Amino acid sequence: MPRWRVVLGLTVVWLLLWGSVTPTLVLGGLITSVLVLLLFPFPRAPWRWTLRPWPTTTLVLRFAADMLRASVQVAWLAVRPSAPPPSAVVRVPLVTRSELLLTATAELVSLVPGSLLVELDPEAPALYIHVLDARSPERIERAITAVHEQERRVVEAWAPRDERDAYRRTVREAAS
């Protein structure tokens, strides 16, 4: 039998697509969701994650601040009278090996204006990002540091305890 949370989620998507909520649409969405899941069952994802409220709040607030700051910077680059700065594609090695945490980090990095995910290499693991403003080595280093900070916030907010502890150990050993 399909999992109720997935059925509920698909029903919500169904209602959003229809643009209204009526008893008929809710029932139709529930039936359609169950049929879809019976005909095309979702594989069980091997991902584990934990939701830590305070680190998640920090992650969300910092992401919002990064979005605001980067939006202003990109807007300035677009309207300023001088030529656009040189850009670069940079490889940023990551510590975590969890595909879920790598994907979350990559998405959050890519959503901030001025950086764009070019490639995610889960085997290495590493991100290749396009840095819009690469005028100096310091700016490139700042972009790399921003990715590492985002990875740290994602791990602290959502990684299971064993993965979080392994991440912390690896970072400590690399700093020594």
C-alpha positions in Angstrom: 0.0 0.0 0.0 1.3 3.5 -0.9 2.8 5.6 1.9 0.3 8.1 3.2 2.8 11.1 3.2 3.5 10.6 -0.5 -0.2 10.2 -1.3 -0.9 13.4 0.6 2.0 15.3 -1.2 0.8 14.1 -4.6 -2.7 15.1 -3.7 -1.5 18.6 -2.8 0.3 18.9 -6.1 -3.0 17.7 -7.8 -4.9 20.5 -6.1 -2.3 23.1 -7.0 -2.5 22.0 -10.6 -6.3 22.4 -10.6 -6.1 25.7 -8.8 -9.0 25.1 -6.4 -10.0 22.8 -3.5 -13.4 21.0 -3.7 -14.4 17.7 -2.2 -14.5 16.2 -5.7 -11.0 17.4 -6.5 -9.6 16.2 -3.2 -11.2 12.7 -3.7 -10.0 12.6 -7.3 -6.5 13.6 -6.2 -6.4 10.9 -3.5 -7.5 8.3 -6.0 -5.1 9.4 -8.7 -2.2 9.5 -6.2 -2.9 6.0 -5.0 -3.2 4.7 -8.5 0.0 6.4 -9.6 1.9 4.9 -6.6 0.5 1.4 -7.2 1.3 1.5 -11.0 4.7 3.3 -10.6 6.0 2.6 -7.1 8.7 5.0 -5.8 11.9 3.2 -4.8 12.9 3.6 -1.2 15.6 6.2 -1.0 18.6 5.1 1.1 19.0 8.6 2.5 18.9 9.3 6.1 18.5 12.8 7.5 17.7 14.5 10.8 16.0 17.9 11.3 17.7 20.0 13.9 15.5 23.1 14.5 18.2 25.7 15.6 20.8 24.8 12.9 17.9 24.7 10.3 16.8 28.1 11.4 20.3 29.4 11.1 20.6 27.8 7.6 17.4 29.4 6.4 18.2 32.9 7.8 21.7 32.8 6.5 20.5 31.6 3.1 18.0 34.5 3.0 20.7 37.0 3.9 23.0 35.5 1.2 20.2 35.9 -1.3 19.6 39.5 -0.4 23.3 40.4 -0.4 24.0 38.6 -3.7 21.0 40.1 -5.4 22.2 43.6 -4.6 25.7 42.7 -5.8 24.5 41.2 -9.1 22.1 44.1 -9.7 25.0 46.5 -9.2 27.2 44.5 -11.7 24.3 44.7 -14.2 23.8 48.5 -14.0 27.2 49.9 -13.2 28.8 51.8 -16.0 32.0 49.7 -16.4 32.5 46.4 -18.2 31.5 43.2 -16.5 34.1 41.6 -14.4 35.8 38.4 -15.5 34.2 35.2 -14.4 35.5 31.8 -13.6 34.5 28.1 -13.1 36.0 26.8 -9.9 36.2 23.3 -8.5 35.2 23.2 -4.8 36.0 19.9 -3.0 33.4 19.0 -0.4 33.7 16.8 2.7 30.4 15.1 3.0 29.7 12.0 0.9 25.9 11.8 1.4 24.1 12.3 -1.9 21.2 14.0 -0.1 23.5 16.5 1.6 25.6 17.1 -1.5 22.4 17.8 -3.5 21.1 20.1 -0.8 24.4 22.0 -0.7 24.5 22.3 -4.5 21.0 23.5 -4.7 21.4 26.2 -2.1 24.7 27.4 -3.6 23.1 27.5 -7.1 20.1 29.5 -5.9 22.2 32.4 -4.6 22.6 34.9 -7.4 26.2 35.3 -8.8 27.0 31.6 -8.4 25.8 28.8 -10.7 26.3 25.1 -10.3 28.0 23.8 -13.4 28.5 20.2 -12.2 28.1 18.1 -9.1 30.6 15.2 -8.9 29.4 12.9 -6.2 32.3 10.5 -6.6 35.0 13.1 -5.7 32.8 14.8 -4.0 33.1 18.3 -5.5 31.1 21.1 -7.0 32.1 23.0 -10.0 30.6 26.5 -9.7 30.6 29.5 -12.0 31.7 32.6 -10.1 30.3 35.7 -11.7 32.7 38.2 -10.2 36.3 36.6 -10.3 38.2 39.9 -10.4 40.8 38.7 -7.9 42.0 35.6 -6.2 40.4 36.9 -3.0 37.0 37.0 -4.6 37.4 33.4 -5.9 38.5 32.3 -2.4 35.5 34.1 -0.9 33.2 32.1 -3.3 34.9 28.8 -2.3 34.6 29.7 1.4 30.9 30.5 0.9 30.4 27.0 -0.6 32.2 25.4 2.4 30.2 27.4 4.9 27.0 26.4 3.1 28.0 22.7 3.3 28.8 23.1 7.0 25.3 24.6 7.7 23.6 21.9 5.7 25.5 19.1 7.5 24.8 20.7 10.9 21.1 21.1 10.1 20.2 17.9 8.4 22.9 15.2 8.7 22.4 12.2 10.9 24.6 12.2 14.0 27.2 9.8 12.7 27.6 11.7 9.4 27.8 15.0 11.2 30.4 13.7 13.6 32.5 12.2 10.7 32.2 15.6 8.9 33.4 17.5 11.9 36.4 15.0 12.4 37.4 15.4 8.8 37.3 19.2 8.9 39.3 19.2 12.2 41.9 16.9 10.7 42.2 19.0 7.6 42.6 22.1 9.6 45.5 20.6 11.7 
